[in-house]
Amino acid sequence: MDRNSEILPATEPRQMPDAFKIFTGSPWVILSRNFTEHCVHGWDNLPRKLLMYFANTAYSMESYFQTVICNSSKFRNTTVNGDLRYFVWDDPPGLEPLVLDESHFDDMVNSSAAFARRFMDDSPVLKKIDKEILNRSSAVCASLSRRRGMDVDSCSKWGDVNVLRPARAGEQLRRFISKISQTRGCS
């Protein structure tokens, strides 16, 4: 190809494959070690074929792992089809979810989601989550800091991951995870 030639987008529709079925889902996934090893070292060629197929596809992260796992007899029934994130979209949806604030707190807690996005740095809703859901307060952090010989400011940066005493929402999360783990498989 000539350096001065223009690269134009493909105008022909892409032919759908017949060797595998395409699946889509959230780009936010949790993958087991066995499955990732299958993708890298698997004896069948499907992960590599799909890598080539999705190489020039928009939103490939929303299809690659889902398609590999749901087309693999070994891993097909190990999936949990559930998004553990809480987010709010504008109407009509844009490219990014809305920034969450205190007005979203009750809906967020009642959603049973383990994660949420997007937040502004130092948002009051994050402090409310620390206090009311994670039972983390600055007093607890300050007490631990003094015992460990740290300055109080170090808590505000990282906190202590061992100081988590989930409240009501922790039990909700446990029930939610239990419920979605019973609905396995690709459909």
C-alpha positions in Angstrom: 0.0 0.0 0.0 1.3 3.4 -0.9 2.1 5.7 2.1 0.0 8.5 0.7 -3.0 6.3 0.1 -6.0 6.8 2.3 -7.2 4.1 4.6 -10.9 3.8 4.4 -13.2 1.9 6.7 -14.7 -1.3 5.5 -18.0 -0.8 3.7 -18.9 -4.4 3.3 -20.7 -6.2 6.2 -18.7 -8.8 7.9 -19.8 -12.4 7.4 -21.0 -14.0 10.6 -19.0 -17.1 11.5 -20.6 -20.5 11.5 -17.9 -22.3 13.5 -18.9 -20.7 16.8 -21.7 -18.6 18.3 -21.0 -15.0 19.3 -21.9 -14.0 22.9 -21.8 -10.5 24.4 -21.9 -9.1 27.9 -20.2 -6.7 30.2 -16.5 -5.9 29.6 -16.1 -6.1 33.4 -15.4 -9.7 34.0 -13.7 -11.9 36.6 -11.8 -14.8 35.1 -10.5 -17.9 36.8 -6.9 -18.9 36.4 -7.9 -22.2 34.7 -9.9 -20.2 32.1 -7.1 -17.7 31.4 -4.6 -20.5 31.0 -7.0 -22.1 28.5 -7.1 -18.9 26.6 -3.3 -18.7 26.5 -2.3 -22.4 26.3 -5.5 -24.2 25.3 -5.2 -27.2 23.1 -8.0 -26.1 20.9 -7.5 -23.2 18.6 -10.7 -21.3 19.5 -9.2 -18.6 21.7 -6.6 -17.7 19.1 -9.2 -17.8 16.3 -11.5 -15.5 18.2 -8.6 -13.2 19.0 -8.1 -12.8 15.3 -11.8 -12.5 14.6 -12.3 -9.8 17.2 -9.0 -7.9 16.5 -10.7 -5.3 14.4 -14.1 -5.3 16.0 -15.7 -2.5 17.9 -16.3 -3.3 21.6 -14.3 -6.6 21.4 -14.0 -6.6 25.2 -17.7 -7.1 25.4 -17.6 -10.3 23.3 -14.2 -12.0 23.3 -14.2 -13.7 26.7 -17.9 -14.3 26.6 -17.6 -16.0 23.3 -14.6 -18.2 24.3 -16.2 -19.4 27.5 -19.6 -20.1 26.1 -18.2 -22.0 23.1 -16.0 -24.1 25.3 -17.5 -27.4 26.6 -15.1 -27.3 29.6 -16.0 -23.8 30.8 -19.5 -23.3 29.4 -21.3 -24.1 32.7 -18.9 -22.1 34.9 -20.3 -18.7 34.0 -22.4 -16.5 36.2 -24.4 -14.1 34.1 -24.7 -11.1 36.4 -23.3 -7.6 36.5 -22.1 -6.8 40.0 -21.9 -3.1 39.2 -24.4 -0.3 40.0 -24.4 2.6 37.5 -27.0 5.1 36.3 -27.3 6.1 32.6 -28.5 9.4 31.3 -31.6 9.2 29.1 -30.8 8.6 26.3 -27.6 6.8 27.4 -24.3 8.5 26.6 -20.9 6.9 26.5 -20.3 7.1 30.2 -22.7 6.5 33.2 -23.7 9.5 35.3 -21.6 10.5 38.3 -23.1 9.1 41.4 -23.9 11.3 44.4 -26.0 11.1 47.6 -29.2 11.1 45.7 -28.3 7.7 44.3 -27.4 6.2 47.7 -30.6 4.3 48.6 -31.0 2.9 45.1 -27.4 1.8 45.1 -27.7 0.0 48.4 -30.9 -1.7 47.5 -29.5 -2.9 44.1 -27.4 -5.6 45.8 -24.5 -4.7 43.5 -21.0 -5.1 44.9 -19.5 -2.3 42.9 -20.6 1.1 41.7 -19.3 3.7 39.3 -18.7 6.7 38.7 -17.8 8.9 41.7 -16.1 12.2 42.0 -13.0 12.3 44.2 -13.8 12.9 47.8 -17.6 12.8 47.1 -19.8 12.9 50.3 -21.5 9.7 49.1 -18.2 7.8 49.4 -17.9 8.9 53.0 -21.5 7.8 53.5 -20.7 4.4 52.0 -17.7 4.1 54.3 -19.8 4.9 57.4 -23.1 3.2 56.7 -22.2 0.2 54.6 -18.6 -0.6 55.5 -18.9 0.6 59.1 -15.6 2.5 58.6 -15.2 5.8 60.4 -12.4 8.2 60.8 -12.4 7.5 64.6 -11.7 3.8 64.0 -9.0 4.6 61.5 -7.4 7.2 63.9 -7.4 4.7 66.7 -5.7 2.0 64.6 -3.2 4.5 63.3 -2.1 5.5 66.7 -1.7 1.9 67.7 0.4 1.1 64.7 2.5 4.3 65.0 1.1 5.8 61.8 -0.1 9.4 61.3 -3.9 9.9 61.0 -3.5 11.2 57.4 -2.3 7.8 56.2 -5.8 6.4 56.9 -7.5 8.9 54.6 -5.2 7.8 51.8 -5.5 4.0 52.0 -7.3 3.0 55.1 -6.9 -0.5 56.7 -8.3 -3.3 54.5 -8.7 -5.4 57.6 -11.2 -3.0 59.2 -14.4 -4.0 57.3 -17.4 -5.0 59.2 -20.2 -5.1 56.7 -23.6 -4.1 57.9 -27.0 -5.0 56.3 -25.6 -4.5 52.8 -23.0 -7.2 53.4 -25.7 -9.7 54.0 -27.6 -8.5 50.9 -24.4 -9.0 48.9 -24.0 -12.5 50.2 -27.6 -13.4 49.2 -27.1 -11.8 45.8 -23.9 -13.7 45.0 -25.5 -16.9 46.2 -28.5 -16.3 44.0 -26.6 -15.5 40.8 -24.2 -18.4 41.3 -27.1 -20.7 41.0 -28.0 -19.4 37.5 -25.0 -20.8 35.5 -24.4 -21.5 31.9 -24.6 -19.7 28.6 -27.8 -19.1 26.8 
